[in-house]
Amino acid sequence: MADHFAYPVGLRLSGRRVVVIGGGQVAQRRLPALIAAGADLLLISPSATPSVEAMADAGEVRWEKRRYEDGDLADAWYVLIATADKEANNAASAEAERNRTWCVRSDDAEAATAWTPATGRSEGVTVAVLTGRDPRRSAAVRDAVVEGLRDGTLTAPHHRTRTPGVALVGGGPGDPDLITVRGRRLLAEADVVIADRLGPRDLLDELPPHVEVIDAAKIPYGRYMAQEAINNALIEHAKAGKAVVRLKGGDPFVFGRGMEEAEALAAEGIPCTVVPGISSSISVPGAAGIPVTHRGVAHEFTVVSGHVAPGDDRSLVDWPALAKLRGTLVVLMGVDKIGAIAETLIAHGKSPDTPVALVQEGTTAAQRRVDATLATVAETAKAQDVRPPAVIVIGPVVNVGPGGPAGPGA
Ligand SMILES: C[S@@+](CC[C@H](N)C(=O)[O-])C[C@H]1O[C@@H](n2cnc3c(N)ncnc32)[C@H](O)[C@@H]1O
């Protein structure tokens, strides 16, 4: 047969019979995409890997535990042959040829009538790469294209599916690598970005010059409250037809006022996409070597805001109840009030020896960790000049792991 290029095509397999012969590693790799395509999957194989077995147990694949027999491909639209038995592979391949059914062979690309491209997906785009005989190169090209689409370095503007309105994007705790893939893509597509002081500010430098970057803290708010002024800026730019990203630190809904912004947009009929982010409440302790839970040490963690002191009428936090918990207490926005918080927890039963860690500017180049106990934390934080933003972790998990006060990183 002449060495022509393969003809690429997208098969619409939903509800159509696909027969897979052999339940080993090849089937394990290929089945998830066939399941995702909605194929009516029949697996013929005397044995299967535990993962393939799990797909069969979940009802995603019908598994007949036997060897291939002539006639098995009668109803197939597409066939994948992947057994270690050359004779069975040849026989199945011959049947597919007779039936004029496209057939992939894992053992002999030359004998196959179809090749599986290296595929990847990013936000509704399927990338499929064929390079003939070099699957590693196919995979490398696929990875480069998908990665480029995801992080916006490969600019391919959406014409029909560009996300309209405002995207509330959780930017993570600060390290630019800790934003989600979706958040980064939306940022790359934005016309206007309204950013907080916390979060991955380094990413703003990478935006093209036409993108208007607005510092949320500097929006003039005259007779409005600052939040109302931010809401108005979002609404105004979205109404002007701009793709607006509201870039927030951590997750938009963890002490982020994200829902207030979503509600303000909804009231104006402006579409709003919420992109979750990695919250500092878990990631900042983690970056400093503190797990918020640990087997045998803490089976719960509670995240609270310390921006109003215990005893203040505006506080919605039940500090006496928190003092009774055995697990981990994570306090955000609590640096200024740590003295009153520690005093209240001790007064309601927490041991003064309970370990405490303050992690300032977590995940950034300036990250630092200061260790203390409930009894000493106010004094230590002052002496060490701990400043916001910092996450305060209270509980025995502070002493777990090599980064703790007794560990080599201390
Ligand atoms: C208004 S809250 C926003 C929280 C954010 N939405 C989140 O999910 O992480 C701000 C507080 O988060 C904490 N925080 C955020 N980023 C931080 C970081 N990189 N290092 C330490 N604390 C951080 C601090 O306690 C800070 O005062």
Ligand as a Chemical Component Dictionary entry (heavy atoms), coordinates in Angstrom:
data_LIG
# 
_chem_comp.id                   LIG 
_chem_comp.type                 NON-POLYMER 
_chem_comp.pdbx_formal_charge   0 
_chem_comp.three_letter_code    LIG 
# 
loop_
_chem_comp_atom.comp_id 
_chem_comp_atom.atom_id 
_chem_comp_atom.alt_atom_id 
_chem_comp_atom.type_symbol 
_chem_comp_atom.charge 
_chem_comp_atom.model_Cartn_x 
_chem_comp_atom.model_Cartn_y 
_chem_comp_atom.model_Cartn_z 
_chem_comp_atom.pdbx_ordinal 
LIG C1  C1  C 0  -9.789  38.524 52.790 1  
LIG S1  S1  S 1  -9.035  37.001 53.181 2  
LIG C2  C2  C 0  -9.118  36.208 51.641 3  
LIG C3  C3  C 0  -8.919  34.731 51.686 4  
LIG C4  C4  C 0  -8.885  34.089 50.321 5  
LIG N1  N1  N 0  -10.144 34.247 49.642 6  
LIG C5  C5  C 0  -8.494  32.628 50.379 7  
LIG O1  O1  O 0  -9.308  31.731 50.076 8  
LIG O2  O2  O -1 -7.331  32.358 50.657 9  
LIG C6  C6  C 0  -7.368  37.471 53.337 10 
LIG C7  C7  C 0  -6.592  36.632 54.343 11 
LIG O3  O3  O 0  -6.204  35.414 53.752 12 
LIG C8  C8  C 0  -4.957  35.012 54.269 13 
LIG N2  N2  N 0  -4.007  34.927 53.152 14 
LIG C9  C9  C 0  -4.279  35.033 51.845 15 
LIG N3  N3  N 0  -3.169  34.825 51.111 16 
LIG C10 C10 C 0  -2.176  34.562 51.968 17 
LIG C11 C11 C 0  -0.803  34.244 51.843 18 
LIG N4  N4  N 0  -0.223  34.135 50.647 19 
LIG N5  N5  N 0  -0.076  34.019 52.948 20 
LIG C12 C12 C 0  -0.644  34.109 54.179 21 
LIG N6  N6  N 0  -1.932  34.407 54.359 22 
LIG C13 C13 C 0  -2.695  34.622 53.295 23 
LIG C14 C14 C 0  -4.547  36.036 55.295 24 
LIG O4  O4  O 0  -5.037  35.589 56.547 25 
LIG C15 C15 C 0  -5.298  37.233 54.796 26 
LIG O5  O5  O 0  -5.495  38.179 55.827 27 
# 
loop_
_chem_comp_bond.comp_id 
_chem_comp_bond.atom_id_1 
_chem_comp_bond.atom_id_2 
_chem_comp_bond.value_order 
_chem_comp_bond.pdbx_ordinal 
LIG C1  S1  SING 1  
LIG S1  C2  SING 2  
LIG S1  C6  SING 3  
LIG C2  C3  SING 4  
LIG C3  C4  SING 5  
LIG C4  N1  SING 6  
LIG C4  C5  SING 7  
LIG C5  O1  DOUB 8  
LIG C5  O2  SING 9  
LIG C6  C7  SING 10 
LIG C7  O3  SING 11 
LIG C7  C15 SING 12 
LIG O3  C8  SING 13 
LIG C8  N2  SING 14 
LIG C8  C14 SING 15 
LIG N2  C9  SING 16 
LIG N2  C13 SING 17 
LIG C9  N3  DOUB 18 
LIG N3  C10 SING 19 
LIG C10 C11 SING 20 
LIG C10 C13 DOUB 21 
LIG C11 N4  SING 22 
LIG C11 N5  DOUB 23 
LIG N5  C12 SING 24 
LIG C12 N6  DOUB 25 
LIG N6  C13 SING 26 
LIG C14 O4  SING 27 
LIG C14 C15 SING 28 
LIG C15 O5  SING 29 
# 
